[in-house]
Amino acid sequence: MAEWVLIEDNTITEYHDLLPANWKNISGLNLSSNDLPFLKSLGWYKVTKDVGVEPISGHVIRHEYTIREDDVLETPVHEEIIPQTESEVILDNQLIELRKERNRRLSECDWTQLADVQSLMDDETKNRWLVYRQALRDMPENMPCPWPEF
């Protein structure tokens, strides 16, 4: 969300939260924030926020800017959030818990991947760890449990 925009050839070319202190050989441009006619003559426009009705459910995904005579109107664009069913919420929570457990199990066997530990393992043991860790990484996509065994 910007507070100021620079317009060149009827197109917004820059978005700024604050006016720059120096711009195109003009020092102290930021001190001109109260002189809107002067700033407009240079192509700087104040952004006015559209405080329209917020949707009941959703979130802002971007802002659209409309150039007007004396300012630029910033309008939020919302994306509606589709409410989940109770079973979808339960499934999402189960996936979160599954990932936590998967991450815990992976971190508990990270030591098996250290070079000095690998050098002490035979090929069969290395392969078993490789298969086990890959099964853990694939777990959320290849649901459901039971957990892979080492």
QUIQUIGI-V472217 format. One record per helix or strand of 2 or more residues. SS is the DSSP state (A for helix, B for strand). FROM is the first residue (numbers start at 1). TO is the last residue. If there is no record, write none. Layout:
ss = <SS | SS>
from = <FROM | FROM>
to = <TO | TO>
This chain:
ss = <B | B | B | B | A | A | B | B | B | A | A | A | A>
from = <4 | 11 | 22 | 26 | 29 | 36 | 44 | 59 | 72 | 86 | 110 | 115 | 123>
to = <8 | 16 | 23 | 27 | 32 | 42 | 49 | 67 | 79 | 108 | 113 | 118 | 138>
